[in-house]
Amino acid sequence: MIQSMTGYAAGTRDLGSAILNIELKSVNSRYLDLGFRMSEDLRTLEMPIRELLSAKLSRGKIECRAYLQSQHSTQGNADDATPNAAVIARLVQLQAGVLNALPSAAPLSVNEILRWPGVLAEDSLAADTLQRESLALVTALLDELLATRTREGDKLVAVLREISARMRAWVAQAAPLMPQALADYQDRLSAKLREAVANLDEDRIRQEVGVFAAKIDVAEELARLNTHLDELERVLKKGGAVGKRLDFLMQELNREANTLASKSVSAEITVIALDLKLAIEQMREQVQNLE
């Protein structure tokens, strides 16, 4: 199974006095890069959530957003909200300690107190309940995210195989062209040598032409292109985290296509080399999306 690094999942869970909202978003990245945007009352959950994500994901820039939404704001009955006396009493104690140490510090405003997590909650959420419900929701969303990344990965694999098939056809097309292209080039080179050096004997001409023909022979490059395409198919069949391996293969394919273009002695071979380079670039763009 091959996954894309692009995916999205979001969900909510009713906790009674509040609604838990969590969103997971995944985009391309060279490594696993986890980022969190969480409200203060959920900050203690960052490490457990990080462990969950790291266990299932190996690459991608993952952003996790999580916040609690008071039921009062969703039901439109904020007037019925009762401040939590225990939380306010604790704030008073904390404020007294701060003002004792820093007399010039500004006291808390009413607005700041009311916005403090838990002040307007009718039933404060127990820490273990909040963690249990949050991790359960993250687990469900992570499965959804992985399913999204898998579906996207299947599409990308299909695209890579289609491009690979075209490249194989071009390589197969180039191989029969080489003998005639080399023969034509040898004839042209021999004629030029005879014109340039009138006293050069035929044996020396054949020797020089043979040496140069060996340098421009692309049979080895065509063979390596086929070998790299075989490896591409093997990696796609194996599945897993293949992005880095395929990125390396794209470099090797591009190296052979460049050599093929530089050695080309015919317009037909040059066109094939350029088509191969374009196809490799198209594959490289898709490979960047794979985990």
Secondary structure by P-SEA (a helix, b strand, c coil): cbbbcccccccccccccbbbbbbbbbbbbccbbbbbbcccccccaaaaaaaaaaacccccbbbbbbbbbbccccccccccccccaaaaaaaaaaaaaaaaaccccccccaaaaaacccccccbbbbaaaaaaaaaaaaaaaaaaaaaaaaaaaaaaaaaaaaaaaaaaaaaaaaaaacaaaaaaaaaaaaaaaaaacccccaaaaaaaaaaaaaaacaaaaaaaaaaaaaaaaaaaaaccccaaaaaaaaaaaaaaaaaaaaacccaaaaaaaaaaaaaaaaaaaaaaacc
